[in-house]
C-alpha cells in the first residue's frame, strides 16, 4: 500500500469512528424533550436536562485538552468518549425517568467533550495549512453520523418505542469503541512536555478568545432551538416520532453539504461577511419558527437556521487553533469547546424559563434577537481585526 493510500485509509477509518460517536450521541435527541415531558418534566426542568449536556462540557473540555497535550495521547480519550456515549443510551433504557434523562445528558456531555481530541487527532493527518479543510471534513462526518442516527432513531422510536432509540445509541457507541481500537495515532515527536503555565497561556490568544465568544452565542441559538424546544413545538403540532427524526435530519443535512466548503467560503467572502451573514440567517429562522403554524414550516426553518450556524461554527473551529503551536492545540481546542459549552447550557436553560413564563413563541423571538446581537459582535471583532482568517 502506498503512503497516499495508507493515509486515505487511516482518514476514512477515523471519519467512520467520528460518525459513530455522533450517531451514538444523537439517535435519541429529537425525542428527548417530548419524552421528558411525557415523564412529567415541566419546561424549566426540560431546559435544565437539555442544558446539562453543555454544563458538563464547560468543566471537562479544557482540562481534557491540557491532559491530552501533557501526555501526548489522543486515542484512549476517544475510546473513553464512545464508552460514555454508549452508557448515556443504555441508562435510560434500564430506568427511564427525568433523573436518568439528566444523567444521560450529563454522560453525553462528557462523551462530546472528547470532540476536542477528535479534532486535534484528525487535524494531525494533514499539514497545518489544511486545518480548516480537515475540520470541514470532520464536521461533515459528524453531520453524516447524526443524519443516520436521526433517521434510524426516528424509525426505531416510531415502530418500537422511544426507548429503542436510546438502545440504538448504546449499540452505536459499542460499535464505535470496537472500530476505534484500529485508529492509528501518530507517535508524538521528541519534545519537552509542555509546562502547565505554557498550556494555560493559550487562553490569552485574542483570536481564540473572539472565536470562543462567538461560538458561545452560536451554541446558545442552536441549543435553544434545534436541540432544545423545537421538537416540543413540533409535537404540539401533531408530529410523530418519525417526523421528529426527519426534523432532526433537516438540521443535520446542511452540515454534510456545507462543512467541506466553508474554507473556500471564508477565503472568497472573508471571515466577517460569512459569520455576520450566518448569524443574520439564523435570526430570520428563529423568528420564522415562532410564527410557524404547520410542521413543514419548521422543516424549512430548521434547514435555514442550521445552514447559518454550521457555516459559522466550522469557521470558528479552524480559526481558534490557527495561530497556536501544535503542542498546545488540544489545550486551545479544549478551551474553545469548553467555552461554547456555556452557550449549550445557558441557551436551553433560559429558553425553559421563557417558555414557562411567556410561551414558546416568545422564547424563539428572544433567541432571534440574540442571533442579531451576535452578528453585531462579529462585525465589531472583524472590524478591529481581532478575528481574521
C-alpha positions as semicolon CSV with decimal commas, in nm:
position;residue;x (nm);y (nm);z (nm)
1;X;0,000;0,000;0,000
2;X;0,138;0,340;-0,098
3;X;0,174;0,616;0,159
4;X;-0,107;0,806;-0,009
5;X;-0,343;0,506;0,009
6;X;-0,239;0,434;0,367
7;X;-0,313;0,793;0,463
8;X;-0,653;0,777;0,293
9;X;-0,739;0,451;0,471
10;X;-0,644;0,597;0,807
11;X;-0,854;0,905;0,750
12;X;-1,151;0,702;0,625
13;X;-1,138;0,485;0,938
14;X;-1,113;0,792;1,157
15;X;-1,407;0,959;0,985
16;X;-1,605;0,637;1,044
17;X;-1,527;0,647;1,417
18;X;-1,627;1,014;1,422
19;X;-1,959;0,933;1,259
20;X;-2,033;0,656;1,511
21;X;-1,954;0,885;1,803
22;X;-2,210;1,140;1,687
23;X;-2,456;0,867;1,587
24;X;-2,447;0,745;1,949
25;X;-2,496;1,098;2,084
26;X;-2,786;1,195;1,857
27;X;-3,000;0,885;1,792
28;X;-3,246;0,994;2,062
29;X;-3,207;1,374;2,062
30;X;-3,526;1,466;1,865
31;X;-3,740;1,276;2,117
32;X;-3,559;1,394;2,427
33;X;-3,770;1,696;2,519
34;X;-4,106;1,534;2,431
35;X;-4,004;1,218;2,622
36;X;-3,905;1,428;2,924
37;X;-4,245;1,599;2,910
38;X;-4,411;1,256;2,891
39;X;-4,222;1,163;3,208
40;X;-4,377;1,468;3,382
41;X;-4,090;1,718;3,349
42;X;-4,201;2,083;3,309
43;X;-4,039;2,335;3,071
44;X;-3,789;2,455;3,333
45;X;-3,672;2,101;3,411
46;X;-3,655;2,017;3,040
47;X;-3,432;2,320;2,992
48;X;-3,207;2,205;3,277
49;X;-3,189;1,848;3,147
50;X;-3,110;1,966;2,794
51;X;-2,855;2,217;2,923
52;X;-2,672;1,953;3,128
53;X;-2,508;1,842;2,803
54;X;-2,327;2,175;2,777
55;X;-2,282;2,228;3,151
56;X;-2,061;1,919;3,182
57;X;-1,857;2,022;2,878
58;X;-1,775;2,360;3,032
59;X;-1,577;2,185;3,306
60;X;-1,431;1,889;3,118
61;X;-1,316;2,006;2,777
62;X;-1,040;2,249;2,876
63;X;-0,866;2,021;3,130
64;X;-0,913;1,729;2,889
65;X;-0,719;1,919;2,623
66;X;-0,446;2,007;2,874
67;X;-0,410;1,644;2,989
68;X;-0,400;1,520;2,629
69;X;-0,126;1,768;2,537
70;X;0,071;1,689;2,853
71;X;0,075;1,311;2,797
72;X;0,078;1,331;2,416
73;X;-0,206;1,079;2,374
74;X;-0,538;1,110;2,188
75;X;-0,678;0,766;2,103
76;X;-0,752;0,647;2,458
77;X;-0,972;0,952;2,518
78;X;-1,172;0,884;2,201
79;X;-1,239;0,524;2,307
80;X;-1,346;0,650;2,651
81;X;-1,580;0,903;2,490
82;X;-1,750;0,631;2,290
83;X;-1,796;0,425;2,608
84;X;-1,969;0,720;2,775
85;X;-2,190;0,770;2,468
86;X;-2,298;0,407;2,492
87;X;-2,371;0,444;2,864
88;X;-2,586;0,754;2,801
89;X;-2,819;0,545;2,588
90;X;-2,829;0,231;2,799
91;X;-2,902;0,411;3,129
92;X;-3,238;0,541;3,004
93;X;-3,334;0,201;2,862
94;X;-3,271;0,042;3,202
95;X;-3,450;0,300;3,418
96;X;-3,646;0,576;3,235
97;X;-3,716;0,884;3,450
98;X;-3,642;1,259;3,446
99;X;-3,338;1,196;3,667
100;X;-3,191;0,929;3,439
101;X;-3,253;1,162;3,147
102;X;-3,047;1,421;3,335
103;X;-2,777;1,160;3,393
104;X;-2,790;1,055;3,026
105;X;-2,736;1,411;2,902
106;X;-2,454;1,459;3,153
107;X;-2,282;1,141;3,029
108;X;-2,341;1,255;2,670
109;X;-2,181;1,590;2,753
110;X;-1,874;1,414;2,893
111;X;-1,861;1,200;2,578
112;X;-1,896;1,500;2,347
113;X;-1,607;1,665;2,532
114;X;-1,374;1,423;2,352
115;X;-1,452;1,616;2,031
116;X;-1,155;1,823;2,148
117;X;-0,932;1,522;2,096
118;X;-1,108;1,405;1,779
119;X;-1,050;1,735;1,602
120;X;-0,685;1,754;1,706
121;X;-0,605;1,394;1,610
122;X;-0,794;1,434;1,282
123;X;-0,602;1,752;1,203
124;X;-0,273;1,567;1,260
125;X;-0,336;1,355;0,950
126;X;-0,259;1,655;0,726
127;X;-0,045;1,969;0,725
128;X;-0,136;2,271;0,941
129;X;-0,215;2,470;0,625
130;X;-0,512;2,238;0,566
131;X;-0,656;2,263;0,919
132;X;-0,983;2,431;0,818
133;X;-1,024;2,182;0,531
134;X;-0,980;1,882;0,764
135;X;-1,210;2,038;1,023
136;X;-1,470;2,076;0,750
137;X;-1,444;1,706;0,664
138;X;-1,466;1,611;1,031
139;X;-1,776;1,825;1,066
140;X;-1,920;1,653;0,759
141;X;-1,851;1,313;0,924
142;X;-2,016;1,449;1,237
143;X;-2,322;1,551;1,037
144;X;-2,324;1,222;0,842
145;X;-2,339;1,025;1,167
146;X;-2,616;1,247;1,301
147;X;-2,826;1,215;0,984
148;X;-2,827;0,836;1,000
149;X;-2,880;0,844;1,376
150;X;-3,184;1,065;1,335
151;X;-3,325;0,855;1,050
152;X;-3,278;0,519;1,222
153;X;-3,362;0,661;1,564
154;X;-3,685;0,801;1,421
155;X;-3,778;0,465;1,267
156;X;-3,698;0,280;1,591
157;X;-3,898;0,524;1,803
158;X;-4,196;0,514;1,564
159;X;-4,209;0,136;1,521
160;X;-4,087;0,008;1,858
161;X;-4,100;0,298;2,106
162;X;-3,873;0,584;2,216
163;X;-3,664;0,359;2,443
164;X;-3,536;0,178;2,135
165;X;-3,378;0,499;2,006
166;X;-3,176;0,508;2,329
167;X;-3,087;0,140;2,281
168;X;-2,969;0,216;1,927
169;X;-2,743;0,490;2,065
170;X;-2,587;0,245;2,310
171;X;-2,520;-0,012;2,038
172;X;-2,358;0,252;1,814
173;X;-2,129;0,357;2,099
174;X;-2,010;-0,003;2,145
175;X;-1,953;-0,040;1,768
176;X;-1,754;0,283;1,767
177;X;-1,532;0,158;2,051
178;X;-1,453;-0,159;1,856
179;X;-1,363;0,039;1,544
180;X;-1,158;0,298;1,738
181;X;-0,918;0,027;1,851
182;X;-0,777;0,029;1,496
183;X;-0,732;0,408;1,476
184;X;-0,369;0,500;1,408
185;X;-0,223;0,759;1,639
186;X;0,094;0,930;1,524
187;X;0,378;0,896;1,770
188;X;0,449;1,233;1,924
189;X;0,767;1,398;1,808
190;X;1,050;1,413;2,057
191;X;0,987;1,728;2,256
192;X;0,977;1,863;2,604
193;X;0,649;1,812;2,786
194;X;0,474;2,150;2,779
195;X;0,460;2,324;3,116
196;X;0,117;2,382;3,262
197;X;0,176;2,759;3,260
198;X;0,261;2,743;2,888
199;X;-0,058;2,550;2,813
200;X;-0,273;2,789;3,015
201;X;-0,120;3,082;2,827
202;X;-0,315;2,988;2,513
203;X;-0,623;3,138;2,678
204;X;-0,469;3,482;2,621
205;X;-0,469;3,438;2,243
206;X;-0,703;3,709;2,111
207;X;-0,827;3,516;1,809
208;X;-0,904;3,213;2,027
209;X;-1,096;3,433;2,272
210;X;-1,301;3,600;1,997
211;X;-1,381;3,269;1,827
212;X;-1,486;3,128;2,166
213;X;-1,719;3,419;2,246
214;X;-1,891;3,391;1,909
215;X;-1,916;3,013;1,944
216;X;-2,091;3,060;2,281
217;X;-2,351;3,278;2,109
218;X;-2,384;3,031;1,821
219;X;-2,444;2,738;2,055
220;X;-2,691;2,944;2,257
221;X;-2,902;2,974;1,941
222;X;-2,864;2,611;1,834
223;X;-2,938;2,453;2,172
224;X;-3,234;2,681;2,238
225;X;-3,394;2,574;1,912
226;X;-3,279;2,264;1,722
227;X;-3,165;2,061;2,022
228;X;-3,396;2,223;2,272
229;X;-3,755;2,329;2,225
230;X;-3,822;2,298;1,853
231;X;-3,918;1,926;1,889
232;X;-4,170;2,025;2,159
233;X;-4,327;2,277;1,922
234;X;-4,344;2,011;1,652
235;X;-4,510;1,768;1,894
236;X;-4,773;2,029;1,976
237;X;-4,844;2,048;1,601
238;X;-4,903;1,673;1,590
239;X;-4,561;1,546;1,476
240;X;-4,499;1,171;1,519
241;X;-4,171;1,024;1,645
242;X;-4,064;0,951;1,289
243;X;-4,143;1,309;1,189
244;X;-3,929;1,430;1,479
245;X;-3,645;1,216;1,346
246;X;-3,685;1,367;1,000
247;X;-3,693;1,713;1,157
248;X;-3,360;1,635;1,322
249;X;-3,225;1,519;0,985
250;X;-3,325;1,852;0,837
251;X;-3,093;2,012;1,091
252;X;-2,803;1,779;1,018
253;X;-2,817;1,770;0,637
254;X;-2,679;2,123;0,586
255;X;-2,365;2,011;0,770
256;X;-2,293;1,742;0,512
257;X;-2,340;1,984;0,224
258;X;-2,183;2,300;0,366
259;X;-1,899;2,196;0,601
260;X;-1,648;2,079;0,336
261;X;-1,680;2,412;0,154
262;X;-1,667;2,657;0,443
263;X;-1,292;2,701;0,400
264;X;-1,349;2,821;0,042
265;X;-1,635;3,045;0,158
266;X;-1,410;3,208;0,417
267;X;-1,144;3,274;0,153
268;X;-1,390;3,404;-0,107
269;X;-1,616;3,619;0,113
270;X;-1,395;3,677;0,416
271;X;-1,449;3,586;0,780
272;X;-1,653;3,894;0,858
273;X;-1,915;3,862;0,586
274;X;-1,951;3,486;0,633
275;X;-2,000;3,500;1,010
276;X;-2,227;3,805;1,014
277;X;-2,443;3,657;0,738
278;X;-2,459;3,326;0,927
279;X;-2,597;3,488;1,241
280;X;-2,848;3,700;1,048
281;X;-2,973;3,394;0,860
282;X;-3,026;3,214;1,192
283;X;-3,206;3,516;1,336
284;X;-3,455;3,507;1,049
285;X;-3,508;3,135;1,105
286;X;-3,568;3,174;1,480
287;X;-3,838;3,436;1,425
288;X;-3,982;3,219;1,148
289;X;-4,010;2,927;1,391
290;X;-4,200;3,146;1,638
291;X;-4,467;3,221;1,378
292;X;-4,485;2,873;1,222
293;X;-4,829;2,711;1,220
294;X;-4,755;2,383;1,042
295;X;-4,483;2,121;1,078
296;X;-4,348;2,176;0,725
297;X;-4,273;2,537;0,822
298;X;-4,047;2,402;1,097
299;X;-3,862;2,185;0,844
300;X;-3,784;2,488;0,629
301;X;-3,672;2,699;0,925
302;X;-3,464;2,410;1,060
303;X;-3,262;2,391;0,738
304;X;-3,212;2,768;0,721
305;X;-3,114;2,800;1,088
306;X;-2,857;2,522;1,082
307;X;-2,708;2,623;0,747
308;X;-2,621;2,954;0,912
309;X;-2,483;2,808;1,234
310;X;-2,277;2,533;1,065
311;X;-2,102;2,783;0,839
312;X;-2,013;2,996;1,142
313;X;-1,903;2,709;1,368
314;X;-1,683;2,544;1,105
315;X;-1,502;2,874;1,056
316;X;-1,458;2,927;1,431
317;X;-1,315;2,577;1,478
318;X;-1,050;2,631;1,215
319;X;-0,959;2,981;1,329
320;X;-0,936;2,908;1,703
321;X;-0,617;2,700;1,660
322;X;-0,477;2,871;1,351
323;X;-0,209;3,066;1,540
324;X;-0,149;2,805;1,814
325;X;0,165;2,581;1,817
326;X;0,093;2,212;1,750
327;X;0,192;2,105;2,104
328;X;-0,080;2,328;2,252
329;X;-0,362;2,277;2,006
330;X;-0,560;2,027;2,216
331;X;-0,544;2,279;2,500
332;X;-0,663;2,560;2,273
333;X;-0,940;2,343;2,128
334;X;-1,035;2,235;2,480
335;X;-1,063;2,598;2,590
336;X;-1,268;2,685;2,283
337;X;-1,507;2,392;2,319
338;X;-1,539;2,435;2,697
339;X;-1,630;2,798;2,637
340;X;-1,906;2,721;2,391
341;X;-2,042;2,466;2,639
342;X;-2,166;2,776;2,822
343;X;-2,394;2,851;2,528
344;X;-2,518;2,491;2,522
345;X;-2,618;2,523;2,888
346;X;-2,746;2,880;2,909
347;X;-2,949;2,860;2,583
348;X;-3,193;2,583;2,682
349;X;-3,191;2,692;3,049
350;X;-3,303;3,047;2,965
351;X;-3,538;2,915;2,697
352;X;-3,704;2,686;2,953
353;X;-3,783;2,977;3,185
354;X;-3,906;3,194;2,896
355;X;-4,134;2,917;2,770
356;X;-4,267;2,857;3,122
357;X;-4,335;3,228;3,182
358;X;-4,430;3,368;2,839
359;X;-4,486;3,081;2,597
360;X;-4,275;2,905;2,337
361;X;-4,317;3,171;2,065
362;X;-4,165;3,441;2,286
363;X;-3,869;3,216;2,356
364;X;-3,790;3,176;1,986
365;X;-3,824;3,550;1,918
366;X;-3,582;3,623;2,203
367;X;-3,335;3,371;2,057
368;X;-3,362;3,550;1,722
369;X;-3,271;3,875;1,897
370;X;-2,964;3,702;2,046
371;X;-2,860;3,598;1,692
372;X;-2,890;3,960;1,569
373;X;-2,678;4,082;1,861
374;X;-2,424;3,810;1,775
375;X;-2,397;3,943;1,418
376;X;-2,319;4,288;1,558
377;X;-2,050;4,148;1,792
378;X;-1,899;3,953;1,499
379;X;-1,877;4,268;1,287
380;X;-1,701;4,451;1,572
381;X;-1,445;4,173;1,619
382;X;-1,364;4,159;1,248
383;X;-1,358;4,537;1,215
384;X;-1,097;4,560;1,492
385;X;-0,905;4,271;1,327
386;X;-0,937;4,060;1,639
387;X;-1,071;3,775;1,426
388;X;-0,916;3,706;1,087
389;X;-0,868;3,413;0,852
